[in-house]
């Protein structure tokens, strides 16, 4: 059997009217991409901050290497919520200040991934 590589999630920034049309055909995860995060911020801090607007289902941070021009490093975060309404409320609550810095939050959607099926397919491909 061919070995399956984990798929990267794609986060789509769309106006609300287009998100609604996309939601008619696909199940979506609703969240925010957080730009300009301090590298001192971890998933726990990010999750604790956004928990006030709803139930967090995913929280990840990707840190970029230090930029030699600006002499500073930054991080990019993603937070998904259990509902579209929670993600909208968190987005509208901005501006957001996390770790003492103002960050840029962008409302995004991604196709919902059934992790049980994904895990099952990966497990089968390894046998």
N, C-alpha and C positions, 0 to 999 in steps of 0.2 A: 504494500500500500504506500501511496505517496504521503510523505510527512507534511502535515499542515503547519504552517507558520501562523502565529497569532496575528490577527488583523489589527491594524492601528485604527483607533476611533477617529472619525472625521467630525469636527464640530462646525456647524453651519450657522452663519450669521444671516438672518433673514428678517425683514419687516414682519410684523404680526400677521398681516393678511396672507402672506405667503406661507408662514408657519401653519396657519389654519388649513390651507389647501394641502400642504404636505402631510398633516396629521390625518387627513381623510384616507390616505393610502397606506401610511406607515405608522407603526407605534414609535413614539419619540420619547427620548429623555430630554428634560428641560433643565438648563443650567446657565452658569455664567463662566466666562473665561476672564480671569483676573490678570491684568498686565501690570508691570512695574512693581512687583512684590519685592520686598527686601529679602535677601538670602537668609536672613535670620528668622523668617517666618516659616513655620513647619505646618504639616497637615492639621495637627491638633489645634493650633491657633486659628487657622483659616476656617476650620469646621466650627469651632466655638463662636467665631464672629458671625458666621452666616446662619447659625442655628436659630437665631432670634426671628428669622423669617420663615422657618419651616423645617421639615424633616430632610436631613442631608442623606442622600443615597450613595454618593461618590465624592471623594475629595482627594485630589492629587496635585502635586507641585513638581514642576520640571525646572531645575536650576541651569542657567546658562553660564558658560565660563566667563571669567573676567574679561571685559573689553579693554584692550590695551590703549585705545584712544580716550575713553572716558574714565579709565581707572576704577570702574565700578562693575560689580556683577549684579544681575537681576534674576528674577524668577517669574515663571508663568504658572498660574494655578487654574484648576478647573473644579467647580462645585456643581453637582447636580442635585436637584430637589425631587421630592416624591410627586409633585404636581406642577402643572404649568402656572397655576395661580401663585404658588409659593415663589417660583423663579421670577415671575413678573414683579411681585412685591419687593423682593430683594433687589432687583434691578432698579426699580423706581425709588428705592430708599436712598440712593446715592446722593452726593458723592461719598465714597467709602474710604475710610482711613484705617489701615491695618499695619500694625507694627510701627506706628508713628509716621507713616507716609501715606499720602493720597495715592490710591491705585485707580487704574482704569478698569471698569467692569463692562463687558460686552455680553448681551443676552444671546445665547446660542441654543441650538438643538442638535441632537445626534440620533441616529437610528438606534432604537432599543435593541440590545443584544441579550439573548437568552443564555445566560452563563451556564445553565445546566446542559443545554444542548451543545454549546461550544466545548465544554469540558468533556462531554461524552465523545464528540467527534475527535478531539485531540487525543483522548485516551485510546480510541480505536486505532488511530493512525500510528500509534507508537508500538502496537503489538505486532 
